[in-house]
Amino acid sequence: AYAAAKRHFGDRAPQTRTWLLLLACQRLPADQHAVLVRDLYRRGDNDERIALLQSLHRLPEPARFVETAVEACRSHV
């Protein structure tokens, strides 16, 4: 659903991806949140990665995602 947001929601895809990520965090155990974020970042295209990074501060305990944010800063994109 995260990857398909662009097809279904067009310009609203970034907001939709934020909501999907928040919903996933509500349903998953807290110890799986960082794994989910890392996997979505690594597998995502540039638009998906941007939406993910812009959402990190909205997630519960955002400090847990620093590793992903640092990895993004090292990206050539």
Helices and strands as residue ranges (DSSP letters): H 5-9, G 10-12, H 13-27, G 30-32, H 33-43, H 46-55, G 56-58, G 62-65, H 66-73
